[in-house]
Amino acid sequence: MAGETVLTVIGNLTTDPELRFTPSGAAVANFTVASTPRVLDRASGEWRDGDPMFLRCSLWKQAAENLAESLTRGTRVIVQGRLKQRSFETKEGEKRTVVAAGNPEPPF
């Protein structure tokens, strides 16, 4: 993963992972992780929840099947992977950009 943006996120699955297969038969699991930072309010000395971040993720091949079979909504997870940005146009002609985390396919 040299030269790529790699990140680690700790959070909870917002839904059960969605497992699908490509036309060539490769498994792909898509899921969303919600990560909410805790911040210390120095004035009151109490911890408060910050703004949640929702990160769309994908996982490939056997790891995708394992994820889909073993994890469900609400499960606490640690996700590490590369961050990718892509742009596309909706059916209505609106331009959109999304950022998602994914685990790269093994290099073999």
Secondary structure by P-SEA (a helix, b strand, c coil): ccccccbbbbbbccccbbbbbcccbbbbbbbbbbbbbbbbcccccbbbbcbbbbbbbccccaaaaaaaacccccbbbbbbbbbbbbbbbcccbbbbbbbbcccccccc
